Amino acid sequence: MDSPVEIPFKSFIQLKPEESTAIYLQLVFEFIKAIQTGFLPEGTKLPGTRILCKVLAVNRNTLIKAFQDLESQGWIETLPNKGTFILSQQKQKNKAELAISKEQNASDAVGFNFQRSTILESPIENSNLPYQFNDGMPDLRLVQTDVLARLYVSKLKRRKTSTTYEQIELRSHLNFKTHFSNYLNLTRGIRISTSNLLTASSHEIALYLVTKVLIAPGDKVAVASPGYYMSNMTLTNTGAQIISIPVNEDGIDTKKLKEICETTAIRVLYLTSNYHYPTTILLSAKKRIEVLELATQYGFVILEDDYDFDFHYDNNPVLPLAAFDSNQKVVYIGSFGRSLPSGFSYGFVAAPAEFIKELEKHQNILEPRIDVIKEQVLTEWITEGEVHRLSKKNKKTYKERRDHFVSLLNEKLKGKIKFKIPPRGLAIWVEWLDHFNLVQFQKECANHGLFLPKTILYQTKNITATRLGFGHLEKEEMEKSVSILSKSLEIIMQ
């Protein structure tokens, strides 16, 4: 068996102090992942807590708390006068494999060395449990596939012409951008032309392109805390230094932002202004003005991510900051067609024309060709008004689901939680009034058939909360899921 000190813990135990999840919970998650993936096989003896604290650069009390959680869940065992050992259901590997480090394994398997990212870890978890929460995804069962199929088939059957593919591609793309920019002007009031618009195959690609062009290694980037794990990962990958700004009941703390700006040159403020992720808080009108004024005063760029604009439940949606940007300080990122299958949804960037031109240079490497048929279908979807009809229908359905979900939370978890009813989006930020271990809660829910991914769990010394998505759930699924939440809470609080 490996000597515990020789095991390269830093290579697979990755802690991110800038995230809202408590360090001891991060340690719990990382050790469980290391055990499940075989980096810490059954029987491995762990170093003493003092040694491991130095290796991982954490407080000893924090590590002891994490070990207590791991032991209570059956992942490790502490034997008096002998040490702490890994317990796992994973089959033992042979002794020769155990003597090989992670890097040596990769080298032998691949045959060459390559750069490894300790930042771009996939947060996606899969489960076969019958009931599942997520962080607020739409229900693809609501997609009008018959309309999409009709439009798609009509384009494929259209008679060919002598025009070259390049000419068709250019004309179709310009036509799509024209109608799409008009659609954005109408629905979001951002007043752009085609030169101010870049469309990408996904919201994630759009964000990646913007950070690639906008941020250099060492730049200071301010983000709201708690924040969106995917965007924080993308921002950190640029080499930026992340500065967390707390979020109050009316949005990001603008006083704290100003204090930081007075002593530090902020390059970018990343903001989900209309529907803060994960807390669903709306940035107040007063703070909207303050953020725009601070951007002008201190010269930073506002990277406004409006990922969930389409899901608002009132007749007068709050317009993005980009609609009021008179000094060209806002780069606006959004999504289109989140209710459509992934192949039809789009990400986009609205920004000054010169910035869009630079983005296009990089996009030509990642996405050199245009899906002409898809763009023609979506153009027709917009011009025929189908997108508005679908949006209206979906908003009615999702509002009904939100209201039913709220009634279930009030009925089955009354006195145990607090939350605000969000005027938009597909998730509710739930704060638990009792302080308990979310990892233990997650495990108990799984015992009853409900999956809670770790990305929706938020626990610090001051807060125990979950972001519960309701959009993908029908009424019966909601009822069962909330019942399991209630039952699991009762069990762990006994």
Buried (B, 14 or more C-beta within 10 A) or exposed (E): EBEBEEBBBEBBBBBBEBBBBBBBBBBBBBBBBBBEEBBBBBEBBBBEBEEBBEBBEBEEEBBEBBBBBBBEBEBBEEEEEEEBBBBBEEEEEEEEEBEBBBEEEBBEEEEEEEEEEEBEEEEEEEEEBEBBBBBBBBBEEBBBEEBBEBBBEEBEEEEEEEEEEEEBBEEBBEBBBBBBBBBBBEBBEBEBEBEBBBBBBBBBBBBBBBBBBBBEEEBBBBBBBBBBBBBBBBBBBBEBBBBBBEBBEBBBBBEBBBEBBEEEEBBBBBBBBBBBBBBBBBBBEEBBEBBBBBBBEBEBBBBBBBBBBBBBBEEEBBBBBBBEBEEBBBBBBBBBBBBBEEEBBBBBBBBBEEBBEBBEEBBEEEBEEBBBBBBBBBBBBBEEEBBBEBBEEBBEBBBEBBEBBBEBBEEBBEEBBEBBEBBBBBBBBBBBEEEEBBBBBBBBBBEBBBBBBBBBBBBBEEEBBBBBBBBBBEEEBBBBBBBBBBBBBEEBEE
